[in-house]
């Protein structure tokens, strides 16, 4: 009988030779799961009303380390890389954790120390106080996200460091993709490798993920917060790696403690584009919105004791530790909370 890596890890079979996982093993879904998935797909097609829409591209469910459901839609295939958008951020945070584990940087390092040639002549106390951890938790102190920096004529690092830091770092949450770009720039600075190269040998190759594409800034730094492309099963492998606490094919790829910190509540959160003080005014609460449940290190906390990597237009790796399950979804969606509400309604009960 085929024994999955997840099962080996759970029972602690150190004396047995671990069978190498290249593709995740497959198992037959129950009739209940198949019916739930069919109902979920039907709901994504019929529930939204114009102009809103949910266009599914793929769904994959992993249970106890085995793929029990996989389907593709609208011209997508198992071999089609998909734009990850902000799911990219989770991979960037893993790279930061690996660099910390290798002693190349620390959580509490100040951001300015890495770029002495790019800091403004006059530095505010808040800028000086900004740390790697503040970038990871989206609490670097900006009052507005510096998206205007994302153009060819600007040095993105220099522009970021010149952006006003109105709030004391660590105390004010603002979703900040350019802040994640800074993490990529820091990893490249301390390792001498682009993020994609640094992760290729340490994460992608061990997971048997074909080296992916990752967009770069004009300065030749991977964007970090966006721009990564992966296949659906690649996403599922990352989710399974979290469930296995960083262990893969008998090797600890990522420190268990780092994955725990990434996926644990670190700071209160707000949806992208929403100022923290406007959450209540917008009618958002922990009872009705998945983006105010809290934030880890480049990961979102969910209801139902889950957490997720989350990208624009509905790219999700949702991890359910208590159910030993991973749900991967890729879409082109104009809906967010209603989409996840359908997940909770149809798929959660059968995981």
QUIBEL-V287311 format. One record per residue. N is the residue number from 1. RES is the residue in three letters. SS is DSSP state (H for helix, E for strand, - for the rest). PSI is psi as a letter, one per 40 degrees, with the letter a starting at -180 (999 if undefined). Layout:
n = <N/N>
res = <RES/RES>
ss = <SS/SS>
psi = <PSI/PSI>
//
This chain:
n = <1/2/3/4/5/6/7/8/9/10/11/12/13/14/15/16/17/18/19/20/21/22/23/24/25/26/27/28/29/30/31/32/33/34/35/36/37/38/39/40/41/42/43/44/45/46/47/48/49/50/51/52/53/54/55/56/57/58/59/60/61/62/63/64/65/66/67/68/69/70/71/72/73/74/75/76/77/78/79/80/81/82/83/84/85/86/87/88/89/90/91/92/93/94/95/96/97/98/99/100/101/102/103/104/105/106/107/108/109/110/111/112/113/114/115/116/117/118/119/120/121/122/123/124/125/126/127/128/129/130/131/132/133/134/135/136/137/138/139/140/141/142/143/144/145/146/147/148/149/150/151/152/153/154/155/156/157/158/159/160/161/162/163/164/165/166/167/168/169/170/171/172/173/174/175/176/177/178/179/180/181/182/183/184/185/186/187/188/189/190/191/192/193/194/195/196/197/198/199/200/201/202/203/204/205/206/207/208/209/210/211/212/213/214/215/216/217/218/219/220/221/222/223/224/225/226/227/228/229/230/231/232/233/234/235/236/237/238/239/240/241/242/243/244/245/246/247/248/249/250/251/252/253/254/255/256/257/258/259/260/261/262/263/264/265/266/267/268/269/270/271/272/273/274/275/276/277/278/279/280/281/282/283/284/285/286/287/288/289/290/291/292/293/294/295/296/297/298/299/300/301/302/303/304/305/306/307/308/309/310/311/312/313/314/315/316/317/318/319/320/321/322/323/324/325/326/327/328/329/330/331/332/333/334/335/336/337/338/339/340/341/342/343/344/345/346/347/348/349/350/351>
res = <UNK/UNK/UNK/UNK/UNK/UNK/UNK/UNK/UNK/UNK/UNK/UNK/UNK/UNK/UNK/UNK/UNK/UNK/UNK/UNK/UNK/UNK/UNK/UNK/UNK/UNK/UNK/UNK/UNK/UNK/UNK/UNK/UNK/UNK/UNK/UNK/UNK/UNK/UNK/UNK/UNK/UNK/UNK/UNK/UNK/UNK/UNK/UNK/UNK/UNK/UNK/UNK/UNK/UNK/UNK/UNK/UNK/UNK/UNK/UNK/UNK/UNK/UNK/UNK/UNK/UNK/UNK/UNK/UNK/UNK/UNK/UNK/UNK/UNK/UNK/UNK/UNK/UNK/UNK/UNK/UNK/UNK/UNK/UNK/UNK/UNK/UNK/UNK/UNK/UNK/UNK/UNK/UNK/UNK/UNK/UNK/UNK/UNK/UNK/UNK/UNK/UNK/UNK/UNK/UNK/UNK/UNK/UNK/UNK/UNK/UNK/UNK/UNK/UNK/UNK/UNK/UNK/UNK/UNK/UNK/UNK/UNK/UNK/UNK/UNK/UNK/UNK/UNK/UNK/UNK/UNK/UNK/UNK/UNK/UNK/UNK/UNK/UNK/UNK/UNK/UNK/UNK/UNK/UNK/UNK/UNK/UNK/UNK/UNK/UNK/UNK/UNK/UNK/UNK/UNK/UNK/UNK/UNK/UNK/UNK/UNK/UNK/UNK/UNK/UNK/UNK/UNK/UNK/UNK/UNK/UNK/UNK/UNK/UNK/UNK/UNK/UNK/UNK/UNK/UNK/UNK/UNK/UNK/UNK/UNK/UNK/UNK/UNK/UNK/UNK/UNK/UNK/UNK/UNK/UNK/UNK/UNK/UNK/UNK/UNK/UNK/UNK/UNK/UNK/UNK/UNK/UNK/UNK/UNK/UNK/UNK/UNK/UNK/UNK/UNK/UNK/UNK/UNK/UNK/UNK/UNK/UNK/UNK/UNK/UNK/UNK/UNK/UNK/UNK/UNK/UNK/UNK/UNK/UNK/UNK/UNK/UNK/UNK/UNK/UNK/UNK/UNK/UNK/UNK/UNK/UNK/UNK/UNK/UNK/UNK/UNK/UNK/UNK/UNK/UNK/UNK/UNK/UNK/UNK/UNK/UNK/UNK/UNK/UNK/UNK/UNK/UNK/UNK/UNK/UNK/UNK/UNK/UNK/UNK/UNK/UNK/UNK/UNK/UNK/UNK/UNK/UNK/UNK/UNK/UNK/UNK/UNK/UNK/UNK/UNK/UNK/UNK/UNK/UNK/UNK/UNK/UNK/UNK/UNK/UNK/UNK/UNK/UNK/UNK/UNK/UNK/UNK/UNK/UNK/UNK/UNK/UNK/UNK/UNK/UNK/UNK/UNK/UNK/UNK/UNK/UNK/UNK/UNK/UNK/UNK/UNK/UNK/UNK/UNK/UNK/UNK/UNK/UNK/UNK/UNK/UNK/UNK/UNK/UNK/UNK/UNK/UNK/UNK/UNK/UNK/UNK/UNK/UNK/UNK/UNK/UNK>
ss = <-/-/-/-/H/H/H/H/H/H/H/-/-/-/-/-/-/-/-/-/-/-/-/-/-/E/-/-/-/-/H/H/H/H/H/H/H/H/H/H/H/H/H/H/H/H/-/-/-/-/-/-/-/E/E/E/E/E/E/E/E/E/E/-/-/E/E/E/E/E/E/E/-/-/-/-/-/-/-/-/-/E/E/-/H/H/H/H/H/H/H/H/H/H/H/H/H/H/H/H/H/-/-/-/-/-/-/-/-/E/H/H/H/H/-/-/-/-/-/-/-/-/-/-/H/H/H/H/H/-/E/H/H/H/H/H/-/-/-/-/-/-/-/-/-/-/H/H/H/-/-/-/-/-/-/H/H/H/H/H/H/H/-/-/-/-/-/-/-/-/-/-/-/-/-/-/H/H/H/H/H/H/H/H/H/H/H/H/H/H/H/-/-/-/H/H/H/H/H/H/H/H/H/H/-/-/-/-/-/-/-/-/-/E/-/E/-/-/-/-/-/E/-/-/-/-/-/E/E/E/-/H/H/H/H/H/H/H/H/H/H/H/H/-/-/-/E/E/-/-/E/E/-/-/-/H/H/H/H/H/H/H/-/-/-/-/E/-/-/-/-/-/-/-/-/H/H/H/-/-/-/-/-/-/-/-/-/-/-/-/-/-/-/-/E/-/-/-/-/E/E/-/-/-/-/-/E/E/E/E/E/-/-/-/E/E/E/E/E/E/H/H/H/-/E/E/E/E/E/E/E/E/E/-/-/-/H/H/H/H/H/H/H/H/H/H/H/H/H/H/->
psi = <h/h/h/i/d/d/d/d/d/d/e/f/g/d/e/i/h/h/h/h/h/c/i/h/i/i/i/h/i/i/d/d/d/d/d/d/d/d/d/d/d/d/d/d/d/d/d/i/i/i/e/i/i/h/h/h/d/i/h/h/h/h/h/f/e/h/h/e/h/h/i/i/i/f/e/i/i/d/e/h/i/i/h/d/b/e/d/d/d/d/d/d/d/d/d/d/d/d/d/d/d/e/e/e/i/i/d/e/h/i/d/d/d/e/g/d/e/e/i/i/d/h/h/i/d/d/d/d/e/h/i/d/d/d/d/d/e/f/f/e/e/i/d/i/h/f/d/e/e/g/i/d/e/h/h/d/d/d/d/d/e/e/h/h/g/d/i/h/i/e/e/h/h/h/h/g/d/d/d/d/d/d/d/d/d/d/d/d/d/d/e/e/i/i/d/d/d/d/d/d/d/d/d/d/d/d/e/f/h/h/h/i/i/h/i/i/i/d/e/f/h/i/d/c/e/i/e/i/h/i/i/d/d/d/d/d/d/d/d/d/d/d/d/e/f/e/h/h/f/e/h/h/d/h/h/d/d/d/d/d/d/d/e/i/h/d/i/i/i/i/i/h/e/h/i/d/e/e/d/d/d/e/f/h/i/e/d/e/h/e/e/f/e/i/i/b/g/f/i/i/h/i/i/f/f/i/i/i/i/h/i/i/e/f/h/h/h/h/h/g/d/d/e/f/i/h/h/h/h/h/i/g/i/e/i/c/d/d/d/d/d/d/d/d/d/d/d/d/d/e/999>
//
